[in-house]
Amino acid sequence: MEVREERERLLHAFLLALGVAAFGLLASIALTGLFVILFWNFSPVVVLLALTGLYAATAVVLYRRLAELLRNWQTLSASLNQLRKDRACLEKFLA
């Protein structure tokens, strides 16, 4: 049962992440276009470089958060804890 719940939770998280990525990409494209149009007379190269730096910094922050999440990920933690308790009980019983 817990495996099924974990699979459903993972699928739900993946679909949400996919939606966030898709709409985030659309929003960033629209925002980039807006800034380029607004500041075209000032300097299009500076605007594009600033936006590139902003997007790169955001990507680095998100990558670090993802790496931390994956490092601390515990699959089936409740089942593993129960198995540890059962093993300890069996060791007491058999000893």
Protein Blocks (a to p, Z undefined) as FASTA:
>chain_A
ZZmmmmmmmmmmmmmmmmmmmmmmmmmmmmmmmmmmmmmmmommlmmmmmmmmmmmmmmm
mmmmmmmmmmmpcghklmmmmmmmmmmmmmmmmZZ
